[in-house]
């Protein structure tokens, strides 16, 4: 199987860790390729890890050809953000690299590097965060950039570290991203076993930091990982929904810092449930930042039947709701 080349936009996102790649190879060996690889011309624009895994597993890869003229930046970003759960700092690094792509020629003529403002918009981060990321890439060590890419240190902290000499930067970050994640898991496991929080949890963290001999920056990196992986509190509406579905009298803490309970009247509860269901459907659609044309070419072949079913149900409902809403709120 002759190897294909990779479009520059395919490498905007952080590379898989070796363990993740090995797991992907094993999965493809056992189950085949679940999601096709996107190709424009003769270059892979999305799916470089899946392609390499197919080669290693000796499985014939499946391709989807992206039409010429497609907004490749938006396509690749939408596909990756759907699959990955990246922090703001990680997205900022992607945006900084996107804004710095050279204008393509020959086989990569489709490249069109956006401004920092546009790149920030595409990745849903602030321009200031993208500027921090650009500083890390231009003035930091590869190890420092890798730490941000892996989510073990915030991009703002990393930008501050770039003021140090390169050898000092390497000394400050004395642990690999894998080691930082392992230490974070150890801290979380000990806290969970102890069943404590607040000051008692901090003492457990301090004990682990002392045992492992963590530097100040390594401690910050461990905290970043713990924060990134901690369960996020529900919104007030989600908290009410959880309370509605739970035992009578259940109180649920939400992002507004308040505890919420279910409405006491059955009809109020039913009306609240209908509203929560409606909002869960509408709100994600309102946040979609790419065009229907890009969305069309993002749908995997094996999901086409599901999409047809969803659209057949959702489109008439949305059309009628929009008509009724317009009549009542003209």
N, C-alpha and C positions, 0 to 999 in steps of 0.2 A: 504494500500500500504506500504510494508516494505521499510524502508529507506536504501539507499545504502551508502557505504563509499566513501570518497573522496581521490583520489590520491594526494600526497603532491604537485605535480606540478600544480594541479588545483587551489591552493591557493597562487601562486606566485604573481598574479596581485591584485591590491587593491580591497577591497570589495566595493560593490555598496553602495551608500548612501541610507538611508531608503526611501527617497522620490522616488529615482529611482527604488528601489525594489518594492515599492507599485505600481508604474506605470506599471512595468513589470507584476505583478500579475493581474492587471486590464486588460492589453492587452491580456494575455494568457486566462483569464476568458472569454473575449469577442471573441477572434479570434483563440484560440488554440495556440499550440506551433509552432512558425514559423521556428525555426532552431533546429535541433535535438541535443541531448546531446551525447558527445563522451565518450565511455567506453572502458577500457582495462581490460580484466579479469573480476573482479567483482568491479572495482573501476572507478569512474567518473574522467576523466582526463581533461575535458573541459565542462563547463556548470553548475557549482554548483549553480549559482543564478537561472538559468532557471529550474533546478531540484527542488530547494526549492520552487520556485514560482508555479510550477505545483502541488506540494503537497498542498500548501496553497489554490490554486484555485480549487483543486480536479479535475485536468485534467490529463489524462493518458499521461505520458511523452513518447517521441519518442527517441530511442537510435540508435547510429551508433557505431558498434564495431570496434575498432582499432586493426589491426593485431599485434600479438606478434612480437617483433623485430623492430617495428616502432620507429623512433627517437622522443620520446614523447616530449622532450624539444622543438625541432624545430616545431613540430606540434602545441603545445599549444601556443607558442610564435606567430607563423604565424596567428593563428585563432584570438588571442586577439588583435594583432596589426592591423588586418584588421577591427575589430569592434570598437576599441577605438582610440581616438586621444590623445596620451600621450606625455607629454613634455620630453625633454632629462633627466631631473631630475627624473621624474617618471619611465622612462625606466631604469635608472641607479639603482634605488631601486630594481626593478625586477631582474636585472642582478646580483646584490649583493646577493640577496636571492637564486637565482638559483645556483650560485657558491658555496654557503654554504650548499646546500642540503646534508643530510647524505646519504651515500651509502645505497640503499634499501636492504631489505631482506624480505623473505617470500612473502606477497602479493604485496610488492612494489619493487620487484627485478629489475624492468625495470629502476629504477632511476640510472642515471649516472651523477653526478655533474660535470660540465665542469670547467675548470680553469677560473680565472677572465678574462684572455685575450679572451678566447672563448665566455664566457658569454657576454663580452662587444661587441664582434663582432656580436653575435646573436641579441642583442638589439640595435645595431647601435649607440653605445656610446663609449667614450674613457675609457681606463682602469683607468685613474686618476679619472674620474667621478664615476666609480664603487667603487674605494677606498674611495671617499668621502661618498658614500652611506653606505659602510660597517661601516665607523666611526659613522655615524648617528644611524645605527641599534644597534651597540655594545655599544656606549657610550652616546647616547642621550636618552631622555625620550620618552615613547610611543607617547606622544602628538607631539613631534618634528618630529618623523618618520611619523606620520599620516599627519602632515602638508605638508611634502614633497610628500607623496603618493597622497594627494588630489590636488597637484599642486599649493599650495598657497605660497610656499617658495622654492627657489632654493636649490639644494642639497649642493652646495658649501657654501652658507650662513649658512645652517643648520649644516654643519660640523664645521664651525667656532664656532657656539653656543655650541657645545658639550664640549668646554673647560671650560664653566661655570659650577658651581655646579648644581645639578639636580633641586633643588628648584628654583634657579634663572632662569633656562631654562623655567620652567613652568610659572614664572612671566613674562618673556620677551614676550612669546606668549600668550597674554591675551585674544585673540579671537579665537573662533572655526573656522574651515575651512568654515563652512556655513555662519558665520557672516562676514568673510573676503570677500567671494564672493558677499554677499548682499551689502556690502559697495562699492566694485568695481563696481557693477551694478549702484549704486546710483551716483558715480562719473561720469561714462560714460554717464548716462542719463542726468545729469546736463550739461555736456560739449556739448552733442548733442543738447539739447534745446537752449543753449546759442549760438551755432554755432561758437565756437571759437577754437583756437589751440594755440600751443606755450606757451608763458608766461601767457596768459589769462587762458589757461586750467590748468596750474600749480597752479594759484591762486585759482581756483575752488577746486582743489585737497587739497590745504592747508586749505581751509575753511572747507571742509568736515572732514579732519583730526582733526581740532580744535574742531568742533562740536561733533565728536564721541570720542574725547579724546584718539586718537590712539597713542600708543607707537611708538618709532622709528622702531622696528622690525615689528610691525603690518602695519606700513606705507609701508615698503619694501614688505611685503606680498601682500598688495593691489596692488601695482605697478606690482608685478609678475603676478597676475591674469589678470590685464588689458593688459599687454604685451602679455600674452599667448592667450587671446581671441581677440586681435586686428586683423583686416584683414591683411593678408600678401600681400606685394606688388608682382605683377606678375614679372616673369623673363622677360628679354628683348624680347625673342621670343613670350611669351604670350602677352606682351604689344603690339607688332606689330600685333598680331592676333586680339586683342581687337580693336585696331585702324582701322584695315582693315574692321572689321564688323560694326564699328561705323560711325558716320556722317563724311563727308569729312572735312579734316583738324584737326580731333581729335588728341590730344597729350595725351599719357598715360605714367605716371611715373612708372619706373621699379626698380628692385632690384639693378641695377647698378647706380642708382641715376640720370639717364638721362631720358628725355622724348622721346618717340618713336612715329612715325607716320606711316601710311600705305604707301607702295610703290605707286608712282603716276601712273606708267604705268599699264594698265589692265592686261597684260600678266605677268608682275612682280608680281602683286597682286595675280593672280591665282596660279603662281608657288610658292609664299610664303605660300599661303593657303594649297597647297598640301604638302609642306614640314612640316608645322606645324601639319597637320593631321597625317603624317607619324611619326614624332617625338613623338607625344602624344601616339602613339601605341607602338613604339619600346622602348622608354626610361623606362617606368615602368617594362617591361619584363626584361630588362637588370639589373634591381635592385632587382629582385627576388632572395632571398638567400637560399631558401629551394629546395629540390629535387622534380622532377616530381612525385615520389612515395608519398611524403608527400602532394604535391598539390592535388593528386587524392583523398586522404582521407579527404581533407579539403572542398571539394565541397558539399554543402548541397543537399539533394535529390531533393528538389523542383527546383534547378537550373540546373539539369542535361541536360534538353532539350536545355536550353540556351547555355551551354558549348558545346554541340554537334554542334549546329548551328555556333557558333563562330569559333570553330576549323575547321569545313568544309570550312569556308570562308578564315580564316587566314592562315592555314598551306600551301595550294597551293601558295598563294601570297608570303609568306615568303620564301618558297623553290625557287620560280622563282627569287625573288629579290636577294637572296643570290647567286644564280648562275650568274645573270647578274653582280652583284657587284664584284664577284670573277673574271669574265672575264675582267671587265674594270679596276680593280685595282690589277691585278696579280703581 
